[in-house]
Amino acid sequence: MDFVIFFIIGAFIGSFFNVVIYRLPRDESVIKPRSHCPNCKKPIPFYRNVPIISFIIQLGRCANCKQRISIQYPTVELINGLLWGWAFKNLLFPEAITVSLLFSVLIAIAWIDYRIYMIPLDLIIVGAIIISFSIIFGVLSLHQALLGIVAGVFFPGAMMGLTWIVTRRQGMGFGDLQLGFILGAWLGPILMILTLFFASLLGLIVWILISMFQGMDRNRPLPFAPYLAFSAISIFILSNYSTTLIDRLIMV
């Protein structure tokens, strides 16, 4: 029952973050005006704005102008709902709140970076506020958060500097370092190092696959935030089912 309830809540939160994903890069308010079709601009009534279900009933089209609705909307709502449902089913309530909010922020960051190669500072600040309150209320350990920040910022920063020295190219953006700050404070040093490793590996695999189909281009940009967010969320969830392994890694 907890899963279903918080899946629904998470889906509605995901609907709000769809607005964030669309409007924030355009420097538009995420509060006003109310939700509307980006094509015909007609406001969407509440009964046509039900996460996932409205998209299915309307066959993925605007009820007014019949323009196709981006698959982003039900996808973000579904993923966010599943993650919120998982968090409140498997974690204690205070940690579930922290983790669920961070999940939503990470989804928005990943999606925006994927589309426009930019991580909005506003979302980094929101993430930092969530982390700060979590430390204040004892959900996160300040000691582990500080060590995680070192891992999340120092190692990517060192790689960024080394890449510049060798190739005179910026291997990642400063937004990625800011995201590393948030992820490191949340995950702690061990999980953050694992996140960096798997995100880099995943990014390399994707780059190779793209090069195979579209041709080799050493200057081809590749957003890193989606791989960081996916790896962080996946490793955090897996760590809750593999505590023995994680404990051994920490002891080493």
N, C-alpha and C positions, 0 to 999 in steps of 0.2 A: 504493500500500500504506500509506504514512504517513497518508493521509486516512482510510482505513477504520479503521486501528488507533485513531487519535485521535478519530474519530467515535464509536467504541464507548466509549472512555474518557470522552469528553465527555458522552455520553448517561447514563452512570452518575453522573458528577458532577452532571448536571442532575437526576437522580433524588434525590440528596442535597439539592440546592437546592429541590426541591419540598417537602421536609420543612421547610426553612428558611422558605419562603414561607408554609406553613400554620401553623407553630408559633411563629415569632418574634413576630408580632403578638399572639399569645395568651399571651406570656410563658412558654412551655413550653420545656423542654430539647430541643435538636435532636439529642441523642445518645440519651437514654433517655425513654420506653421505645422498643423497636424499632418499625419501621414497622407500622402497623395500619390497619384500615379506620376512617375517622372516624365511620361510622354504627354498625356492630355491635361495633367495638373489637377484633375478633379479629386477632391478629398475622398478618402476611402472610409466609408461608414464602419462602425465597430463590428457589425455583423459580417462584414466582408474582410475583416482584418484578423481572423482567427488563425494562429500559426499552423502551418502545414495543411490544415483542413481546407482553408479558403483556396489555397493554390491548387489542390486536387479537384475541388468542386468546380472551380473556374477553368479547369484544364490548362493552367499555367498562363492565362491571359487576363488582361484588365477587363473587368465587367463592363466598362464604359466604352473604351476605344478599341478593345480587342487586341491591343498590342501585347506581344509576348512579355511575360514577367521573367526576370532572370532567375535561373535555377539557384542562384546564391541564396535567395530568401528562404525557401524551405530547407535548404542544406544547412545553413547556419542555425536555423531554429531546431532542426532535428539533432544536430551535433551538440548544441548547447543543452537541449533537453536531456539527452542521454548522459552527458557529463554531470549535470546537476543531479539527475536521478541517482547516478552511481555514487557521487560524493555523499549525499545525505543518507544513502543506504549503508555505506561502508565506513564512514568517518563519524567521530563525535561531532555534535552540533557546532561548537565554536570553530573547529577546524574545517568542517564542511562549508561554513559560510565563507571563510577565507579562500578555500580552494575553488569553490564554485565561482566566486567573483573573479578570481585570477584566471580561471578557465575562460570566462567570457571576454575579459580584456585581451587575453592571448589570441583568441579566435579573431577578434577585431583587428589586432595588430598584424597578424599573419595575413589576413585577407587583404588589408590595405596595402601592405608591403608587396604582396604578390601582384596587385593590380598596378600600382604606381611607383614601386621601388622607394617607398618612404614610410618611416615609422613616426606617426604624429606624437609630438612631445606631450600633448594633452593626455594621451593614453598611458604614457610612461609615468606621468605625474599621478594619475589615478592608481596605477599599479603600486607606486611608491607609498601612497596614502594607505592603501590596503595593507601593505607590508608593515608600515609603521604602527597602525592600530593593532595588527596581529602580534607584534612584539610587545606593545604596551600591555595588552590583555593576556599575555603569556601563551598565546597559541604557537608562536615561533620563538626559538631561542635566540637571544641577541648574539651570543658567542658563535653559534652555528651560522647565523645570518651574515656576520662579519667575515667569517672564513669563506662562506659561499660567494660573497661579493668579490673577495680577492680572486677566487677561482673564475668567477663569471666575467670579471673585467680585466684582470692581469693577463691571463692566458690569451684571450682574443686580442687584447691590445698588443701583446708581444708578437703574435702572428701577423697582426696588421702592420706593425713596424718592420718586421722581417720581410714581409711581402713587398713593402715599399722600397726597402734597401736593395732587394734583389731585382725586382721588375720595374720599379718606379711607377707602380700601379697601386691603387688603394683596393686591397682585397675585400674589405667590408666597410660599411658605413659606421659613423659614430652612433647612429640609432641602434645598431646591433650591440654596441658596447653598453648603451643605456639599457637595452633589453637584457643583456647579460647581468647587469646590476640587479634588476628585478628578479630574474630567474635564480641567480645565485643566492640572494637573500631568502628566497622561498625554499629552494631545494637543499641548501647546504653544500659544502665543498665536494663530497663524493658524488652525489647525484648530479651536480652541476658539471663535473668533469666528464661523467658518462654522457650527459646531454650534449656537451660540446663535441665529443667524439662521434656520437651517432648522427648528430646534425651535419657535421662535416662529411661523414661517410655518405649519408643520404644525398646531400647536395652534390657530391662528386659523382655519384651514380646517375643522378638526374642530368647533370651536365654532360656526362658521357653519352647517355641515351639521346639527348637533344642533338649533340654533335653528330651522332651516327645518322640521324634522320635529316638534319638541316645543314650538315657540313661543319667542319672545324672552324671555330672563330674564337681565338684566345681573348678577345675583347667582349665577348657576349656577357651581358650582365645577368646575374642570377640572384634574386632576393633571398636573403639568408634567414629572415625572421620566420617564414613558414616552417622551415626545417628545425629551427630552434624551438618553436612553439610545439610542433608535433612531437619532437623528441622529448621535450620536458614533460608534456602531459603523459605521454606513453610510459616514460621511465618512472614517473611518480606513481602512476596506477600500478605498474608491474611491481614496484618496490613494496606495495601494500600486500602483495601476494608472495613476495620473496624476501621477507624480513630477515630470514636466517642468512641468506647470501649477503644482503646489505650490511648486516651486523658484522659479518666476517671481514668485509671490505673496510669498514670503518676501523675495526680493531687492528688491521694491518697498517 
